[in-house]
């Protein structure tokens, strides 16, 4: 795992940028992550996994059990769009995804019937989670919970022994709001696929992308910072 911090002043700019496009900070941070993935992979068809609470009915709110469902949020970033255009596309993706959050992930996989490979999960190999002002439970060994896409929710709240967490996806980005207005970021990654230096560069590039879009929301995807070698 690789941890990093996004300072409060930058977070304020990110929130303001999102509001200007009718988007939440979740959508804005996700849009920046998708730009990072597009720049890193040199592709424009980006699918990121997200978790839906699965308790959108009042009768489910007090029930004990695991209701979280995985959403495959797919966004087309073709045409070298500006970040404002990317944010608009991601906003639609997120709204459409959560409008259909009751569709079980395993049923979606069965319907699409992708070519299966035991080396990775179907449809989703990258995940994003955001926690805004979530109280930190005690006595959980530093972990707030576990998502159904295989990652730790709020991993940055605690320190894992040896700085490592079991990664069930290629890369998982967790961002959590801190009391001082900053954001704590954690990249959990598969060490069979990535070197620590590669992920550290990705973390630095993600923050640089946020700085770029806050300064110039019209910047195009091709103008965004790349992870430095």
Secondary structure, DSSP 8 states (H G I E B T S, - for coil): -EEEEE-HHHHHHHHHHHHHTT--HHHHHHHHHHHHHHHHHT-SEEEEEEEE-S--SGGGTT--S---EEEEEEEE-TT--BHHHHHHHHHHHHHHHHHTTTS-HHHHHHHH-----TTS-SS-SEEEEEESS----SSSTT--EE-TTS-EETGGGS--GGG----SSSEEEEEEE-TTS-EEEEEEE-TTT--HHHHHHHHHHHHHHHHHHHH-TT-BGGGS-----
